[in-house]
C-alpha cells in the first residue's frame, strides 16, 4: 500500500469561477483608500497655503500648530 500526499488544491481548481464578492470588496477598499489620500492631500495643501500666508517664519510655531 502506497501512501498518497494530501491534496493542496481541489481537482480542476482552474475551472472554478472567480469569487466575485471578494473582487468587489477589494475594489471598494481601493476606492476608500483613494478617497482618504485625496482628502489628506487637500488638507495638506490648505495647511501649506495658510502657513505661506502668515509667513511666521518660526518652525517651532508651525510644528506646535500641527500637533494641536
RAFENGI-V549166 format. One record per residue. RES is the residue in three letters. PHI is phi in whole degrees, -180 to 180 (* if undefined). Layout:
res=RES phi=PHI
res=RES phi=PHI
This chain:
res=UNK phi=*
res=UNK phi=-107
res=UNK phi=-79
res=UNK phi=-93
res=UNK phi=-77
res=UNK phi=-67
res=UNK phi=-72
res=UNK phi=-98
res=UNK phi=-132
res=UNK phi=-66
res=UNK phi=-61
res=UNK phi=58
res=UNK phi=-61
res=UNK phi=-67
res=UNK phi=-87
res=UNK phi=-72
res=UNK phi=-71
res=UNK phi=-69
res=UNK phi=-81
res=UNK phi=-70
res=UNK phi=-64
res=UNK phi=-64
res=UNK phi=-65
res=UNK phi=-65
res=UNK phi=-64
res=UNK phi=-64
res=UNK phi=-65
res=UNK phi=-62
res=UNK phi=-63
res=UNK phi=-64
res=UNK phi=-64
res=UNK phi=-63
res=UNK phi=-64
res=UNK phi=-61
res=UNK phi=-62
res=UNK phi=-63
res=UNK phi=-65
res=UNK phi=-64
res=UNK phi=-64
res=UNK phi=-66
res=UNK phi=-64
res=UNK phi=-63
res=UNK phi=-66
res=UNK phi=-64
res=UNK phi=-64
res=UNK phi=-64
res=UNK phi=-61
res=UNK phi=-69
res=UNK phi=-66
res=UNK phi=-65
res=UNK phi=-64
res=UNK phi=-68
res=UNK phi=-69
res=UNK phi=-81
res=UNK phi=50
res=UNK phi=-67
res=UNK phi=76
res=UNK phi=-100
res=UNK phi=-64
res=UNK phi=-62
res=UNK phi=-64
res=UNK phi=-67
res=UNK phi=-65
res=UNK phi=-64
res=UNK phi=-66
res=UNK phi=-66
res=UNK phi=-66
res=UNK phi=-67
